[in-house]
Amino acid sequence: MRHRILHLMCVAVLMTAAYAQQSHWATSDDKTAKFMIDMERKWAEGVCTNNGVVSELLADDFVGTTPGGERFF
């Protein structure tokens, strides 16, 4: 009986997680989507020029870690 209840609970959790991850396309006038696309463009352009996007996107106290384990600020 316990095994069956645990199984049903797992199924319920997985179904809820699957439902929560449903996606949809943003509308053409969605302000959030426009902001994200603009920041993504600036981030890509920032590789070539210092356009200030890093200071816009990352917090002042941001600390990154490279895949090799080195820290950068």
Order of alpha helices (4+ residues) and beta strands (2+ residues): alpha-alpha-alpha-beta-beta
